[in-house]
Amino acid sequence: MKHELMRLKQDLAMARRGYDLLELKRRALWFDVHKMNDLVQIKREATAIALARAYDALHAAYENIGTVNVERIRMDLNKSNSGLSREHIPLAGTTTSLDEAFVTWRAAVQALIDMVDAENTLNILNQTLRKTSKRASALKNIRIPQSIIRIKYIENKLEENEREAVARLKLITKRP
């Protein structure tokens, strides 16, 4: 029983230490989540601006060279399977407005990729924060109190056994 008591006390000390470490991790994650949330907000605004510019540039290209020409060039780019590469845009029938549309759309796509990357990071941080909070809560509200109750029970049993042993010794020494 004494061996079990020592093991429970060690487990309790480890649980308290684990809880303290999880609390430190939870605070750090909370800070990171708020910092990343601000970054995501900035990325969303930048993406919205980049998309608005890209749509404006595309609209200008439609007006300058016509919808048919822009759509023909878009179809040629899609057929090339090489992605958005400026080398594959034919020069005949194009203007600088098409170049500007191309560049602004490339920037908008990159801004969108950056925003999605930041949002994924934010989601991962939020999931990790929830897991860490659950683990810390489980230690604080379940594991540590149960260990304390077990330790008190064993200590009380050991004290009761000692009192009984002392009472038996007194009885034995009083006998003639």
C-alpha positions as CSV (number, residue, x, y, z in Angstrom):
1,M,0.0,0.0,0.0
2,K,2.9,2.4,0.8
3,H,4.4,1.6,-2.6
4,E,1.0,2.4,-4.3
5,L,0.9,5.7,-2.3
6,M,4.4,6.7,-3.5
7,R,3.4,5.8,-7.1
8,L,0.2,7.9,-6.8
9,K,2.1,10.9,-5.4
10,Q,4.6,10.7,-8.3
11,D,1.7,10.4,-10.8
12,L,0.1,13.4,-9.2
13,A,3.3,15.4,-9.4
14,M,3.6,14.5,-13.1
15,A,0.0,15.4,-13.7
16,R,0.4,18.8,-12.1
17,R,3.6,19.4,-14.1
18,G,1.8,18.3,-17.3
19,Y,-1.0,20.6,-16.6
20,D,1.4,23.5,-16.1
21,L,3.1,22.7,-19.4
22,L,-0.2,22.4,-21.2
23,E,-1.3,25.8,-19.8
24,L,1.9,27.4,-21.1
25,K,1.3,25.8,-24.5
26,R,-2.4,26.9,-24.4
27,R,-1.4,30.5,-23.7
28,A,1.2,30.5,-26.5
29,L,-1.3,29.0,-28.9
30,W,-3.9,31.5,-27.9
31,F,-1.4,34.3,-28.7
32,D,-0.5,32.7,-32.0
33,V,-4.2,32.3,-32.9
34,H,-4.9,35.9,-32.3
35,K,-1.8,37.0,-34.3
36,M,-2.7,34.7,-37.2
37,N,-6.3,35.9,-37.1
38,D,-5.1,39.5,-37.6
39,L,-2.9,38.2,-40.5
40,V,-5.8,36.4,-42.1
41,Q,-7.9,39.6,-41.9
42,I,-5.1,41.5,-43.6
43,K,-4.8,38.8,-46.3
44,R,-8.5,38.8,-46.9
45,E,-8.5,42.5,-47.5
46,A,-5.5,42.3,-49.8
47,T,-7.2,39.5,-51.7
48,A,-10.4,41.5,-52.1
49,I,-8.4,44.5,-53.4
50,A,-6.3,42.3,-55.8
51,L,-9.5,40.6,-57.1
52,A,-11.2,44.0,-57.6
53,R,-8.1,45.3,-59.6
54,A,-8.1,42.1,-61.6
55,Y,-11.7,42.4,-62.5
56,D,-11.3,46.0,-63.4
57,A,-8.3,45.2,-65.6
58,L,-10.2,42.4,-67.3
59,H,-13.1,44.7,-67.9
60,A,-10.7,47.2,-69.5
61,A,-9.3,44.5,-71.7
62,Y,-12.8,43.4,-72.8
63,E,-13.5,47.1,-73.7
64,N,-10.1,47.6,-75.6
65,I,-9.8,44.4,-77.6
66,G,-13.2,42.9,-77.4
67,T,-14.7,40.0,-75.6
68,V,-14.1,37.6,-78.4
69,N,-10.4,38.2,-78.5
70,V,-10.0,38.0,-74.8
71,E,-12.0,34.7,-74.7
72,R,-10.0,33.3,-77.6
73,I,-6.7,34.1,-75.8
74,R,-8.1,32.6,-72.5
75,M,-9.0,29.4,-74.4
76,D,-5.6,29.2,-76.0
77,L,-4.0,29.5,-72.5
78,N,-6.3,26.7,-71.2
79,K,-5.3,24.4,-74.1
80,S,-1.6,25.0,-73.6
81,N,-1.7,23.2,-70.2
82,S,1.3,25.2,-69.2
83,G,-0.6,27.5,-66.8
84,L,-0.5,31.2,-66.9
85,S,2.6,32.0,-68.9
86,R,2.9,35.3,-70.7
87,E,5.0,33.7,-73.5
88,H,1.9,31.9,-74.8
89,I,-0.2,35.0,-75.3
90,P,-0.2,35.9,-79.0
91,L,0.8,39.5,-79.7
92,A,-1.6,40.1,-82.6
93,G,-4.8,41.8,-81.6
94,T,-3.7,42.6,-78.0
95,T,-3.0,45.8,-76.1
96,T,-1.4,46.8,-72.9
97,S,-4.8,46.4,-71.1
98,L,-4.5,42.6,-71.7
99,D,-1.0,42.6,-70.3
100,E,-2.3,44.5,-67.3
101,A,-5.2,42.1,-66.9
102,F,-2.8,39.2,-67.1
103,V,-0.4,40.6,-64.4
104,T,-3.3,41.6,-62.1
105,W,-4.9,38.2,-62.3
106,R,-1.6,36.5,-61.6
107,A,-1.2,38.8,-58.5
108,A,-4.8,38.1,-57.5
109,V,-4.3,34.3,-57.7
110,Q,-1.1,34.6,-55.6
111,A,-3.0,36.7,-53.0
112,L,-5.7,34.1,-52.9
113,I,-3.2,31.3,-52.4
114,D,-1.6,33.3,-49.6
115,M,-4.9,33.9,-47.9
116,V,-5.9,30.3,-48.1
117,D,-2.5,29.3,-46.7
118,A,-3.0,31.7,-43.8
119,E,-6.5,30.4,-43.2
120,N,-5.3,26.8,-43.1
121,T,-2.6,27.7,-40.6
122,L,-5.3,29.5,-38.5
123,N,-7.5,26.4,-38.6
124,I,-4.6,24.1,-37.6
125,L,-3.8,26.5,-34.7
126,N,-7.4,26.5,-33.6
127,Q,-7.6,22.7,-33.6
128,T,-4.4,22.4,-31.7
129,L,-5.6,25.0,-29.2
130,R,-8.9,23.1,-28.7
131,K,-7.0,19.8,-28.2
132,T,-4.6,21.4,-25.7
133,S,-7.4,23.0,-23.8
134,K,-9.3,19.7,-23.6
135,R,-6.2,17.9,-22.3
136,A,-5.5,20.6,-19.7
137,S,-9.1,20.6,-18.6
138,A,-9.1,16.8,-18.3
139,L,-6.0,16.9,-16.1
140,K,-7.3,19.8,-14.0
141,N,-10.9,18.6,-13.5
142,I,-10.6,14.8,-13.7
143,R,-7.1,13.3,-13.3
144,I,-5.7,15.5,-10.6
145,P,-8.8,15.4,-8.3
146,Q,-9.1,11.6,-8.7
147,S,-5.4,11.2,-7.7
148,I,-5.8,13.5,-4.7
149,I,-8.9,11.4,-3.6
150,R,-7.0,8.2,-4.0
151,I,-4.0,9.5,-2.1
152,K,-6.2,10.7,0.8
153,Y,-7.9,7.4,0.9
154,I,-4.7,5.4,1.0
155,E,-3.2,7.8,3.6
156,N,-6.3,7.4,5.8
157,K,-6.1,3.6,5.4
158,L,-2.5,3.6,6.4
159,E,-3.2,5.8,9.4
160,E,-6.0,3.5,10.4
161,N,-3.8,0.5,10.1
162,E,-1.1,2.3,12.3
163,R,-3.7,3.1,15.0
164,E,-4.9,-0.5,15.0
165,A,-1.3,-1.7,15.2
166,V,-0.7,0.6,18.2
167,A,-3.9,-0.5,19.9
168,R,-2.9,-4.1,19.4
169,L,0.6,-3.4,20.9
170,K,-1.0,-1.7,23.9
171,L,-3.3,-4.7,24.4
172,I,-0.4,-7.1,24.1
173,T,1.8,-5.1,26.6
174,K,-1.0,-4.8,29.2
175,R,-1.6,-8.5,29.3
176,P,0.0,-10.2,32.3
